[in-house]
Amino acid sequence: MMHPYWINVKNRLGVGITAYSDADAVEIFARAFGLTETIVSVDVIKDMNDLDQNHVVPNMGTWFRRGIWFPLGYELISN
């Protein structure tokens, strides 16, 4: 079963990823952004209302499939 995750990253806006596990989310993150980014935390999103309603929600893709849904432009990384 997949879950949406929010990856908090040092010195940048976070990344939204849907994955099978937190390890899977980190793997997708590493494919997109490399290993030079410092991950602060990986959190399961339980409610869309927990996301930034003014920036993240209006600018996110679908979180119903495996991959990155925020920021846009990285949707095909999981394939």
C-alpha positions in Angstrom: 0.0 0.0 0.0 1.3 3.5 -0.9 1.3 6.6 1.3 2.0 10.2 0.6 5.1 11.5 2.4 6.6 14.9 3.0 10.3 15.0 3.0 11.7 18.0 4.9 15.1 19.1 3.5 17.7 21.4 5.0 17.9 24.8 3.3 15.1 24.2 0.8 11.3 23.7 0.5 10.2 20.2 1.2 9.3 17.5 -1.4 6.0 15.6 -1.7 6.3 11.9 -2.7 3.9 9.0 -2.8 5.7 5.7 -2.1 5.4 2.2 -0.6 7.6 3.1 2.4 9.7 5.8 3.8 12.8 4.0 2.3 11.1 4.0 -1.1 10.3 7.7 -0.7 14.0 8.4 0.0 15.1 6.4 -3.0 12.8 8.4 -5.3 14.1 11.6 -3.7 17.7 10.6 -4.3 17.0 9.8 -8.0 15.5 13.3 -8.4 17.8 15.4 -6.3 20.9 13.3 -5.7 22.6 12.6 -2.4 23.9 16.1 -1.8 20.6 17.3 -0.2 20.3 16.8 3.6 17.0 15.1 4.6 15.8 16.4 7.9 12.7 14.1 8.2 10.3 11.9 6.3 6.8 12.2 7.5 3.6 10.4 6.4 0.9 12.9 5.4 -2.4 11.9 7.1 -4.4 14.8 5.8 -4.0 17.2 2.9 -4.9 20.0 5.3 -1.5 19.5 6.9 0.1 20.8 3.8 0.8 24.5 3.0 -2.6 25.6 1.6 -1.2 28.7 -0.1 1.8 27.3 -1.9 2.0 23.5 -1.9 -1.6 22.5 -2.5 -2.3 24.8 -5.5 1.0 23.7 -7.1 1.0 20.0 -6.6 0.4 17.1 -9.0 -1.5 14.0 -8.2 -0.5 12.1 -5.1 -2.5 9.0 -6.1 0.4 7.4 -7.9 4.0 6.5 -7.0 6.4 9.4 -7.5 7.0 13.1 -6.8 3.9 15.3 -6.7 5.6 18.4 -5.3 7.4 20.3 -6.8 6.1 19.8 -10.2 8.5 18.7 -13.0 9.7 15.5 -11.4 6.6 13.3 -12.0 8.4 10.8 -14.2 11.3 10.1 -11.8 9.7 7.0 -10.3 9.4 5.2 -13.6 
